Structure formats: C-alpha cells, structure tokens
Amino acid sequence: MENKHIASEIVRVENVRKTYHDNGVPVDALRGINLVVSQKDFSVIAGPSGSGKTTLLNIIGTLDKPTEGKIFLDGEEVASKNRRELADIRLKKIGFVFQAYNLSPVLNALENIEFTMMLRGIPADERKRRGLTLMEQLGIGELADKRPNEMSGGQQQRVAVARAISNDPRLVLADEPTANLDSATAAKLLDLMEQLNHESGITFVFSSHDPQVIERAHRLFILKDGQIISDKKNV
Amino acid sequence: MLLIRLAWRSLWRNRRRTLIAMSAVIFAITLSIIQRGMQYGTYAETIKTAVRMSTGYLQIQKIGYNKNPSLQKSFIVNRKIEEAVQGIPSINGASPRIQADALLSFRDQSLGVMIMGVSPKTENLVTDFPKKINSGRFITDDSTKESQKISEIVVGYKLLQNLNAHVGDSVVVLAQDFDGILENSFVKITGTFKTGSEDFDRTGAFMDISAMQNFLDMENKINAVALSVRNPDDLEKIDRQLNATLKPMGLVALPWEELLPQLKQTIELDNASGALYIIILLFVVGFGILNTVLMSITERFREYGVMLSLGMPQRKLAIAVALEVFFMLVIGFIVGNGIGAAVNAYWVQHPITLGGDIAELYKEYGFAPVLVSSLSFKIFVDSTLTILGISIVAAMYPLWRVLRLEPLKGIRYT
C-alpha cells in the first residue's frame, strides 16, 4: 500500500529549510516545509510576495539547494546530487515555465521548442516533427519561424509551455506564468495547461498569487513567512 | 547543428560589438603579417646579398674546415661529388674555392691578405664578386693561358690604396704552400673591387684557382665548392640530400647559417625583437578580445541561466560560447590573412624604394636600397597561430565564468 502511494508521488519535500545571508544577517526564506505533489496534480503554491514560494519552486526544480531537509523527485533524493546529475534530472524530468518567458532571442519559436530536445540528443527531423505537432496542439502552428521579439507575450508563453513539455517531463514547474499577461491571455494559457494536465496527465506546480491561477488549483498550498499555513486538496 | 546556429546567431546579435572585436583580430593579424613580411623579406634580401658576396648559400668542405680552416683540409672533386651536385635540380650553380692567408708586398709596403682562389668561369654563378669591380677588370682563366708568365690578382680598393700600388702594377705574394713551405710569386694587379664590406675591401684578393693550385702546390685539390640554389627555402632539404652522399667521404655540406654565423645571429636578434613587438601588440589585442567576449557573455548570463535551468550541461554551454569566439576568429583570420597577403604580394612585386642618405648607405654596403616583403607560408601560419593562442588565453576567463555559472545566479543576473 505504502509503495503504491510512493509510486504516485512526483515531489516529496521533507523538513526543508532555506536560510539566506543578507550582508551576514541570516534570513529564513523557508522554515520546515513538508509537502507532497502527486502525479497529475495541478497544484498551486500561493502566498504574498516574500512568502518563499519562488524559493520553494526553485528548490523543487533543483535550481537551488535547501539548507536543511530532503527533496525527492520521482522517488529519487536530489538535494545531494552534483551539478551534472541535477542538470540531467532537470532535462529529463522537469519542464520550466518562467514569468518572463525566457525564450532565446536568437532562435525562432520552433527552434526554442527544439532546444531541450536537442539537449536530449533527439534527431533533428524527429525534433522538428514533435515541435510542429506541439505548436499545432497549442494553437501557435503559424509562429514556427517567428523570433520572440515578433510574438506577443501570450504567444511567447505558449512557446515556453511547448518547450517545457517537449521532452515529456514528469513535472512542469511554472513560476508566476501569468504575471506578464493580460487576464484574457492568462485565462487562455491556463485553459491550455489544464487541458494538458487533463489529457496528457502532466503534473503542474505553479507559484502564483494570481487569483485566476489559484481558482483553478486542484491542490493549493498557501505559504506565509516561509511556512505552509494551508494545504487544501480538490479546491 | 542547433548549437552551431545558436552560436552563429548569438555572434551577430550585437553586430557592432562583434565587428569591433573582429576588427581587432583583423588588424592584429594584418599588422603581424605585414610586419613579419617586411622582416622576412628583408632577411631574405640580406641573406641573398651576403651570400652572393661571400660564401654562396651552401659550401661543400672537408669536415672540420669551417671551424679551423687550413690548406691541408682539402679535397679533389671526384665524379661522386659531381653527380651528387648535379643530381639536385634546385642547385643552379657550383664554383670551387681555395682560401689562403698570404703577404702582399709592393716596394717597401707589405700587408696581410686573404686570397680566394676562384674560377672566373663559374664564380658568377654563386657570387657577385665579378660584378663588384670598381677599377680595371676581374681575373681571367689562367688555365687557358699556358704562355702566361705572371698570374693575375684582383684586390680590394682599400688594399690597393694601402699598398700605394696601381692597377697594372706587379706585386709579390708570399704564402705557405700545401706542405708548409714558404712560396713567393709575382702577380699582376688587374683590377680592384668594392664590396661594401670594409674588412674584405681592405684585406681581400682574388686569384684564378688554377694559378693558386700551382702556386700552393695543391695539384687539383680545393678547399670548398660554393653552391647557389634556386629557392633558398629548399636549403634544408638540399643540405640533407648532399650530406647523405658527402658524409661517408669525410665531407660536409654546410648552409650559410654555419658559414656566416654572425649574420645568422644578427637576423635572429632582429627577428626576436620583431616577434617581441608583435607579442606586445597582440597582448593589447588579446585584452580587447577578453573585454569584448567577457562583456558579451556577462550580458547574456540570464539567458545562460535559463539554458542551464532547462538542463543544458555546463560543458555544452561552454562549447556554444567557445563556438562564438571560434566563428569570430575564423572570419578575422580569413579577412586578416587575405588583406595581409594582398599587401605583402604588392610589396613583393613593387618593393619600397628608399631614397636619400639611407639609400646611399645601403648602396655603400652593397645592398639594394629597397624594402622587400615576403609571402612565406610561415608568416601566415605563425601570425595565425600566435593570435589563435592569445585569443584562446583571452577567452579562457570568460569561459571559466560560464563553466562556474549556476542556473539561478544566471537567471537572477542583472
């Protein structure tokens, strides 16, 4: 029973603390976080600015290391891994969507999507085929040759989503993905992500204080001063 | 391929900065090629002039003669030696030599001289001595003048002045022969030469080699065969080929570097100072490249941070950045080498003619008053490799920073 439960877990965070030093003064960003994200979850980490949600998302995404505690991704403890191993985990298991889209300005939309597939060593024709399919699926098929500066924010964020899911990750982490979008565009993007979650079973974890995002959460973690003050399922 | 595309497009993202950095590479390589071209061209001209006024490009001698010359270290040119020389098409002239110290006396004046026995028929193939006559005429071939009673001598113009003699006068030459016996003979001064070498014009003299052989009782023996070559770049190969035949016979072929060590040292010293100048210049360029690459990389830390977040291995990111530098260098090398080659080619075809006092000075020392460039392959390879080396060193620090970059620090970099 226990094994079955663990098998459906994508993320497990155990007693994680993160302390920064600001001019020698220790600042506790996270204070004993415990959470579990299960497969196919559409989870949101919400909270006011400075509550630690981005720090937590970065730690889950192996971009940052906890001062204390353990992180399990797909059952594998990651806090003790070296940089090369972590890069490999990110490449194979995690997709990222950033607030500022963060597409490469010198690559066109299709090449941006192909980028992570290229890092995995997928052959060029296969990359192209998969990239175009994804673009069609996300409603941006006509943007393949466009560079980021030729696209709107919403279009760029869709390309970023396509890039995030192009390697079939177990988990997509989205840090304030709607922060730079108007509400209509944000709604469309969230529809799309919900659809991906529903149809493809991709697990999403958001950090956001956008009500539009929060109201769609299947699971909601509320953070305040580095601690989870609420963990609601089936919101 | 995508990595190459990424590097290529990143290179042109800030076109102006890339062009400035590329211009620094082009400027450095062009300047290096032009400067080294002038040096190499001048060296080649100096060497050519020097060997044409003394030793020839190569000499065949008895082993040990060069360090400690004596009449006894002589040899007879046999068929094997002739075949070895004739078998190398790059050799375009050969002339035998005897060299002896002697005393030249005219009336109450006696002066020490170094007499070179040469063949008037072949000497012009290896040296320009016959062209350096400034009064009278060069010696003629004694072997064809059986009735001639008195041999001919040509002396340096200063030697003639110091002897208080004139062209047409007969002087006494006194020297030890092959067996160490003191010999003397009357010789007639047929002319004087002016080579530009003060020492040689004061102490040098030429006689026909057959007359010298008779006078010094050397029969058919000679001290050296001076050789000229079509292309001085082939010297090393020719030297190797000749020595394969000569060494077992107790003979050796020596290139001009060993025959004229002072000239070699002078060129090496000048070459080193030229190289030092270029290296200093290239260090300045290196710092320019370092600055540009560092700026370009630092500006994109955020992008690199994103790439690392997406799972790009640090090594691959460093390769992408290195590719950018590589592209910049390749374009710089192609353009720089092209411009350098064009300038050098023009100055090879149209040497810079010197004028005024400096031209007179050149002529005085027997050199043509021109600055010639060179298209030697070595110049292009050396310049390219030097700049490549400095660029690699300059790119090390920026690449090291990329290799050390952490994803989050990159993303947060402002």
Interface residues (C-beta under 8 A of the other chain):
Chain A: N58 G61 L63 D64 R83 R84 A87 D88 I89 R90 L91 K92 I94 F96 F98 N102 S104 P105 V106 L107 E111 E114 F115 T116 M118 L119 A124 R163
Chain B: M1 L2 L3 R5 L6 R9 S10 R13 R302 E303 V306 M307 L308 S309 L310 G311 M312 P313 Q314 K316 E406 P407 L408 I411
